[in-house]
Amino acid sequence: MLARERRDRLLELVRVRSFASLPELAGQLEVSESTVRRDLDQLESEGAAKRIHGGVLYTGSSPKLPHFDANQPVQWEKKKAIATAAVALIEDGDAVLLDGGSTTYEVARLLVGRPLHVVTNSLPVANLFASDANSDLVLIGGNICPRTGVARGPYTDRMLATLRVRKTIFSVAGVHDEGFFNNDLLLVETERAMMQAANEVIVVADSTKFGRQSLTHLCPLQAVQHLVVDKGITEQWSEKLRAAGVDLVVAE
């Protein structure tokens, strides 16, 4: 069996199970555990799997939902850079609330395996952590949007009102002088509830979102504590955000 073929089969085994142990994978592939480890090194570098204590988690390509099919390939290198910078703001032991945006999903993939309390209204994000023994997962229920796999609406908002987290992370559709915008009316109400539940709010947005409005105004610029963006942001926008008191993190 060729190395690439073996890795593809290994990844499929992990994907189907969500979690698998090294001895289990070695037995299924009829190879040594050292071979499995070498293959996993490559898969980890590709972002497709992540080793944790006791085994391997699948962190590969995003789910087949219209939202991800349309948005995940767009500005993907920027999204990955933003995610890498955003996770540096998260400390082990934090209670973190994650929404279902495509950039937030990249953040979630990098958080798998860390000791965290994860709260999310996103089925794709929850699936990443469902088999992670290092984290505690709370899935927020409500009306599920079939396009995104995200719960939003009054039931979701009521549950969020009972929770407190240290940090909320979400993405937006536009950043304008008036503040942050998103496309879904129900989701905006839910994101406001997510903000109320958190000590700190972190927005992740690539530089193409700046200067754009969208359907619904979410909040003014000064309502968030941190904004993580790629290096394509203009100096004018950098100054504007800092003037609003936002901690601007520019990902390399």
C-alpha positions in Angstrom: 0.0 0.0 0.0 1.4 3.4 -1.0 1.9 6.0 1.8 -0.7 8.4 0.5 -3.2 5.6 0.1 -2.5 4.4 3.6 -2.9 7.9 5.0 -6.2 8.4 3.2 -7.5 5.1 4.7 -6.2 6.1 8.1 -8.0 9.4 7.9 -11.2 7.8 6.8 -11.1 5.4 9.8 -10.6 8.4 12.2 -13.4 10.4 10.4 -15.9 7.6 10.7 -15.2 7.1 14.4 -14.5 10.7 15.2 -11.9 9.3 17.7 -9.6 6.3 17.4 -6.7 4.9 19.4 -3.2 4.2 17.9 -3.3 0.4 18.5 -6.8 0.3 16.9 -5.5 2.1 13.8 -2.4 0.0 13.5 -4.5 -3.1 13.7 -6.9 -2.0 11.1 -4.2 -1.0 8.7 -1.9 -3.9 9.6 1.1 -1.7 10.1 3.2 -0.8 13.1 2.3 2.0 15.6 5.4 3.9 14.6 4.1 3.9 11.0 0.8 5.2 12.2 2.6 8.0 14.1 4.6 9.1 11.1 1.4 9.2 9.0 -0.3 11.2 11.8 2.5 13.7 11.8 1.7 14.4 8.1 -2.1 14.5 8.7 -1.6 16.9 11.6 0.5 19.2 9.5 -2.4 19.2 7.0 -4.9 20.0 9.7 -6.9 16.8 9.1 -6.3 15.0 12.5 -5.0 15.8 15.9 -3.4 13.5 18.4 -4.5 13.8 22.0 -3.8 11.6 25.0 -5.1 8.1 24.2 -5.7 8.5 20.5 -6.6 10.7 17.5 -9.4 13.1 16.7 -10.7 14.0 13.3 -10.3 17.7 12.6 -10.5 17.5 8.8 -12.5 19.3 6.2 -15.6 21.1 7.3 -19.1 19.5 7.0 -21.1 19.5 3.8 -23.4 22.4 4.5 -24.1 25.2 2.0 -22.5 27.8 4.3 -19.2 26.0 4.5 -19.2 25.0 0.8 -19.6 28.6 -0.1 -17.4 30.3 2.5 -14.7 27.9 3.6 -12.6 28.0 0.4 -12.8 31.8 0.2 -9.9 33.6 1.9 -8.9 30.3 3.5 -5.3 31.1 4.0 -6.4 34.3 5.8 -8.9 32.4 7.9 -6.2 29.9 9.0 -3.8 32.8 9.9 -6.6 34.5 11.9 -7.5 31.3 13.7 -3.8 30.7 14.7 -3.6 34.2 16.2 -7.0 34.0 17.9 -6.2 30.8 19.8 -3.3 32.6 21.5 -6.0 34.7 23.3 -7.5 31.5 24.8 -6.0 30.2 28.0 -6.2 26.5 29.2 -9.2 26.2 31.5 -11.1 29.0 29.9 -14.9 28.7 29.3 -15.2 29.6 25.6 -18.4 30.3 23.6 -18.1 29.7 19.9 -20.5 30.5 17.1 -20.8 28.7 13.7 -19.0 31.0 11.3 -16.4 29.5 8.9 -13.6 31.5 10.5 -14.7 30.4 14.0 -14.7 26.8 12.8 -11.0 27.2 12.0 -10.5 28.5 15.5 -12.4 25.5 16.9 -10.2 23.0 15.0 -7.1 24.5 16.6 -8.6 24.3 20.1 -9.4 20.6 20.0 -7.3 18.7 22.5 -6.9 21.6 24.9 -8.4 21.6 28.5 -11.4 24.0 28.0 -15.0 24.4 28.7 -16.6 24.7 25.3 -20.0 26.1 24.7 -21.4 26.3 21.2 -24.6 26.7 19.2 -23.0 25.1 16.2 -23.5 21.4 15.3 -20.2 21.3 13.2 -18.2 22.9 16.0 -19.8 20.6 18.6 -18.9 17.6 16.5 -15.2 18.5 16.7 -15.3 18.4 20.5 -17.8 15.5 21.0 -15.0 12.9 21.4 -12.4 15.1 23.0 -11.8 13.9 26.6 -9.8 17.0 27.4 -12.7 19.4 27.0 -16.2 19.8 28.6 -18.8 20.5 25.9 -22.2 22.2 26.2 -24.3 22.3 23.1 -26.9 25.1 22.9 -30.2 24.0 21.4 -32.9 25.9 19.5 -34.0 26.4 15.9 -31.4 24.9 13.6 -30.6 26.7 10.4 -30.1 24.0 7.7 -27.7 26.2 5.8 -25.2 26.6 8.6 -26.0 23.9 11.2 -26.3 26.7 13.9 -29.0 27.0 16.5 -30.5 30.5 16.9 -33.8 32.0 18.0 -35.7 32.5 21.3 -35.0 29.1 22.8 -31.3 29.5 22.1 -31.3 33.0 23.6 -33.0 31.8 26.8 -30.4 29.1 27.4 -27.5 31.5 26.7 -29.0 33.9 29.3 -28.4 31.2 32.0 -24.7 30.8 31.2 -21.5 32.7 31.9 -18.2 32.3 30.0 -14.9 34.0 30.0 -14.7 34.6 26.2 -17.1 34.6 23.2 -15.7 34.2 19.7 -17.7 34.9 16.6 -17.3 36.0 13.0 -19.2 38.7 11.2 -20.3 39.5 7.7 -19.3 43.1 7.7 -17.4 45.8 9.7 -18.4 49.4 9.1 -18.1 52.8 10.8 -21.4 52.0 12.6 -20.0 48.7 13.9 -20.4 45.0 13.2 -23.0 43.4 10.9 -24.4 40.0 10.1 -26.9 38.6 7.6 -29.3 36.5 9.7 -31.8 38.4 11.8 -32.3 35.6 14.3 -28.5 34.9 14.5 -27.8 38.6 15.4 -30.1 38.4 18.4 -28.4 35.2 19.5 -25.0 36.7 19.0 -26.0 39.6 21.3 -27.0 37.0 23.9 -23.6 35.4 23.4 -21.9 38.8 24.0 -24.0 39.3 27.2 -22.8 35.9 28.5 -19.1 36.7 28.2 -16.5 38.7 30.1 -14.6 39.3 26.8 -15.8 39.3 23.2 -13.4 38.3 20.3 -14.4 39.0 16.7 -12.6 37.1 14.0 -12.9 38.7 10.5 -10.8 38.7 7.4 -9.8 42.1 5.9 -12.3 41.8 3.0 -15.1 42.3 5.5 -14.1 45.9 6.3 -16.0 48.8 4.9 -19.0 46.5 4.4 -22.5 46.6 5.8 -24.9 43.7 5.9 -28.5 43.1 6.6 -28.5 43.6 10.4 -26.5 45.8 12.7 -25.0 43.7 15.6 -23.2 46.2 17.8 -20.9 49.3 17.7 -17.2 48.8 17.3 -16.5 49.6 21.0 -18.7 46.8 22.2 -16.0 44.1 21.5 -12.7 43.8 23.4 -10.6 42.0 20.7 -10.6 41.8 16.9 -8.4 39.4 15.1 -7.7 40.2 11.4 -5.2 39.3 8.7 -2.4 41.7 7.6 -4.6 43.0 4.7 -6.3 45.5 7.0 -5.6 49.1 6.1 -3.9 51.6 8.4 -7.0 53.7 8.4 -9.1 50.8 9.8 -6.4 49.9 12.3 -6.4 53.5 13.7 -10.2 53.5 13.8 -10.5 50.3 15.8 -7.8 51.3 18.3 -9.5 54.7 18.7 -12.7 52.7 19.6 -10.7 50.9 22.3 -10.5 47.6 20.5 -7.5 45.4 21.1 -6.4 44.8 17.4 -4.5 41.5 16.7 -3.1 41.3 13.2 -2.3 37.8 12.1 0.9 37.2 10.2 
